[in-house]
Amino acid sequence: MEFLVKSIRPETQKTATLVIPVGEGRKLGNIAQAVDKASAGAISAVLKRGDLTGKPGQTLLLHSVPGLKAERVLLVGSGQGELSDRQFRKLVASAHGVLKSLAGGDALIALGELAVKGRDAYGKARLLVETLADGAYVFDRFKSKKAEPKALKKITLVVDKAEVAEVERASLHARAIVAGTTFTKDLGNLPPNLCNPVYLAEQAKALGKAHKNLKVDILDEKKLKELGAGAFLAVAQGSEQPPRMIVMQYNGGKKGEQPYALVGKGITFDTGGISIKPAAAMDEMKYDMGGAASVFGTLRAVLELQLPINLVCLLACAENMPSGSATRPGDIVTTMSGQTVEILNTDAEGRLVLCDTLTYAERFKPQTVIDIATLTGACIVALGSNASGLLGNDDDLIQDVLKAGQFADDRAWQLPLFDEYQEQLDSPFADIANIGGPKAGTITAACFLSRFAKSFKWAHLDVAGTAWISGGKDKGATGRPVPLLTQYLLDRVK
């Protein structure tokens, strides 16, 4: 979809659909008043009939309004006073839902006057374009009958002349973020018989070929064994699908400048191994590579924007299956760091591939490291599906991530990482156990990872509740936390 930004008088423009807001109590802002005046009061006459009260998200479609060049006028309720991010998104999504159902190929959207709490023109436009572009997402690759092509191809945003540059910048950033979330969604929604560790490695190689400033290395089983990645290999040994550690280095910053690092959990299917999961909804364990998919998506956004930073992306990719060669509860493995782990539950496998990948990250001397993982069901119990869990060893980094999530409307919530929780991981036979019992599962999982992140500033995002929508016909990958991660990197550029 094409997005244009113009400072124009919408009442004079030819378009398939003109979108204008109506406040609660049928109040019209300056733009809507100008449109109403051009129509000789036709808009206000319709409102007096009471078909639309102006509550956020209400819509009323008018055809052939006199005095206007627009073929249709879509009135959208905008409520009273400042809108929250959620209200604004719902309002925009309601308008987009109507626009998608129409035959018109373009739309003129004049919502710039709306006040959104804590957001300037750039911030509002970011939410607006992301909501519109993301709302057009369809995944029908495996449908024998494809979705009908959408008529809506072009959207023009009407803004004040002084805001054009900022809104254009917001549109550029938003479109890159949506390109990233789309890539992440597509990877997540693929079936596990296609999307395996080797397939993800091929996607990385394709990105490397397309971008000269992206270096890609793929570490196979032989290389992982040479590196002493015993925990990583233990997860993969029950599957016929070979594991891969994918290393992608984006060099957009100054030569020799320390990179930022993103580490993603890429378990392309998780049966739980010998500690097998219940059958119900096990199909959704194809989404256990959501962390790796979000790193791919964030890198895609960075590549599109060509951000002036250096970035290392490390993906820990394996399949967790039960078989005669699978890891057993009670096995002890030696990690790349030399620490030994007693595996008490083979379904706590994500931390095993991540711990070796975090150790590997040390060689890049990163400024910060953020790992992203669909790690614990306990995080869904604690936070539901609205916020990602956030833990780490550096207060400044934690605050930076929280701030980025707040601005991107892709929020995280900090959980404690107190020393007392570390004691739950004590093992009588090894340096550390891979689970800490039934209490505080999200926190003890992060405690485990923290033991492999002592040499750098580190944050951990548990996206078990946010990476996909569970169950029913709306099931699917969300693309989160690509907006948060991209915003974090945009903030580093500033």
Secondary structure, 3 states (H helix, E strand, C coil): CEEEEECCCHHHCCCCEEEEEEECCCECCHHHHHHHHHCCCHHHHHHHCCCCCCCCCCEEEEECCCCCCCCEEEEEECCCCCECHHHHHHHHHHHHHHHHCCCCCEEEECCCCCCECCCCHHHHHHHHHHHHHHCCCCCCCCCCCCCCCCCCCEEEEECCHHHHHHHHHHHHHHHHHHHHHHHHHHHHHCCCCCCCHHHHHHHHHHHHHHCCCEEEEEECHHHHHHHCCHHHHHHHCCCCCCCEEEEEEEECCCCCCCCEEEEEEEEEEECCCCCCCCCCCHHHHHHHHHHHHHHHHHHHHHHHHCCCCEEEEEEEEEEECCCCCCCCCCCEEECCCCCEEECCCCCCCHHHHHHHHHHHHHHHCCCCEEEEECCCHHHHHHHCCCCEEEEECCHHHHHHHHHHHHHCCCCEEECCCCHHHHHHHCCCCCCEECCCCCCCHHHHHHHHHHCCCCCCCEEEEECCCCCEECCCCCCEECCCCHHHHHHHHHHHHC
